[in-house]
Amino acid sequence: MMMNNIFKKELNNNNYELNNEGLYLPASKVQLGGTFIHTVNGKDEQRDHNLVVNEGLDYILSTALANGTQLGTWYVGIFKANHTPTAGDVASTFAGAGVADEANAEYTEANRPTYNTTAGVSAQTLTNTLNPAEFTANTAVTIFGAFLISENTKGGLLGTLCANSLFAASRPLQNADVLRVVYEFQVQDV
């Protein structure tokens, strides 16, 4: 509980830094961050760091250190607006057309793909490398980024938003293209 209070105090007092690797808590010497790794049709791998949003950080602290309720499954979504992530992004507004404008009718999968981390945690990293989220385009669409959320409904505004990323280079997709998305989340003592 004490460590939870230290993390919360750092966040509440804006005693943190956003850097290329994610969120750094200097008093605790902890780095939290993630990377979205994506390809189109198995080619042109790109890596983009994400922002773990405040809603996600609160969830992580609550479940890891304060006996909060754990959410069972997480999902990957993609968006088609040129939205720069902010710490204040939340699930209840993020996927809607006013913020990220989630791609949903533009791919064939019925729901947001599951963030399937069957390999478990290794070296303070959690990833879905063995089971990337796949999005099969059914029309031409440009994808600007990806996000991790606790609701599977395409366009859904429930649950918890954990992280999101604006890709450094957008991904134009054509009908039948497959966008594969891997998300790696790391916690490091620095």
N, C-alpha and C positions, 0 to 999 in steps of 0.2 A: 504494500500500500504506500509506503514511503516513496519508492521510486516513481510510482504513478503520480504522486503529488509533485515531485520534482519536475517531471515531464510537463504536467499541466501548468505549473508555475512558469516554466520557461516559455511555453506557448502563449499563455495568457499575458505575459509581460513582453511579448514580442522579442524574446531573447532567443532568436533562432536566425539562421541564415539559409536562404535558398541559393543553391549553387548548381553546378552542372551535374552533380551526382544526386541531387534531391534536397532533403531537408537536414540541416546540421544543427544539433543542440549542443552548443559549446560548453555549458556547465556540466552536462552529462557526458560529453564527448561521444555522442552517438550520431551516426549518419543513417538516415532512412531514405530509401529511394528505390526507384524501379526504372525499368527500360522496356519499352515496347519494341519488339523485333518483328519486322513484317516483310513479306515477299508477295509478289504477284506471279502466279503460275510457277512457283518455285524458283523464281529468279529475282535478281536485283534486291538483295537483302539490305534493309535499312534499319538503323537503330536510333530510337528517339527516347531521351529521358522523359520521365513523367513528372507530374506534380501529384503528390499524395495530399489530397485536399483535407481541410480541417475536419470534415465529417468522417473521413476515413481514419485520420489520426485519432480522433476521439474514440472511434470504434476499436481500433487496435489497442489503445491504452485500457479501455474499459474491459475488453475480453482477456487481455494478457495479464493485467495487474489488479483489476478491481472486481473480479468475478462477474463481469457483465455477460449478457446472453450472447452466445455464439451463433452466428448465421451459418447455416450448413453449406450452402453452395454459392459460388460467385460466377459471374458471367462476363463475357467480353462483348462490348458494343463498338460500333464505328460511327463516325459523324461526318456530315457533309458541309458544315459551316466552317469558315475560317476563324474558329474561336480559340483565343489564347486562354488556356486554363488559368483559373484564379483559385486561391485558397478557399474562397467562399462558395465555390461551386457545390451544389447539393443535388441529390437524386430527384427531389421534388420539382426541380425546374430544368435540370441539365439537358435531358434528352429532347425536350420540346423544341419547336421551330424557333423560339425566341432566343435560345442560347446556342446549343451545339447542332441542332437540327439532325437528329439521329437518322442514319440510313436505315430504313426498315422495309419498305416496299421494293427497294432496289436489289435485294438479295433473296435467294430462294429458301433458305433455312427458315423453318416456322418460328423459331425463337432465337434469342441471343445465344450463341454457343457457350457451353459450359467451360469455365476455367478449370480444366482437368489437370490437377497436380499429382498424378499418381506416383511420381518419384519421391514425394515428400520433401521435407526440408533437408538440405545438405549444404554445409559450409555457410550457414546463415543466409541461404538463398532458397526461395520458393519459386518454382517455374512450371510452366506447362509445355516445356520443350518437346516432350515425348508425344504430346497431344495438342498441337496448335489449334486455336479457334479458326474455323474456316467459314468464309463468306463467299458464296457463289453468286456473282452478279447476274441479274436477269435483264439488265438494261445498262446503258452508258451512265456512269456516275463518277464524280470525283470525290474521293475520300480524303479528308483533311486530318483525321486523327482517330484515336481509339480510347476506350475507357473501361474500367473495371467496376462492376455494380452488382448488388445482391439480388436483383430481380431479373427474371428471364424474359419477360414480355417485351417484344420490340416496341420501342416508343414509350414504355412504361415509366412512370414517375414515382414508383414506390421504392422502398428499400433504402440501401445505403450506397452512396457513391464513394468509392475508395480512392481512385486515381484516374487521371486522364492525361493525354498527351496530344499536342499539336505536332503533326509530323513536320520535319524540316522541309520535306518535299512532298507535296500532295500526291495521291495515288489515283490517276485516271484509270477507271475500269471499263471494259467493254463487256457486252453480253457473254456469259460463260467463263469469264476470268475468275480465278480463285485467289482471294486475298487471304493469306494465312498470317495469324497474329499470335506471337508468343509474348508472354509477360513475365519478366523476372523481377522479383521483389527481394531486396537485400536490406539487412540491418547489420551495421558494422560498428565496432568500438574503434574510434579513431583518436 
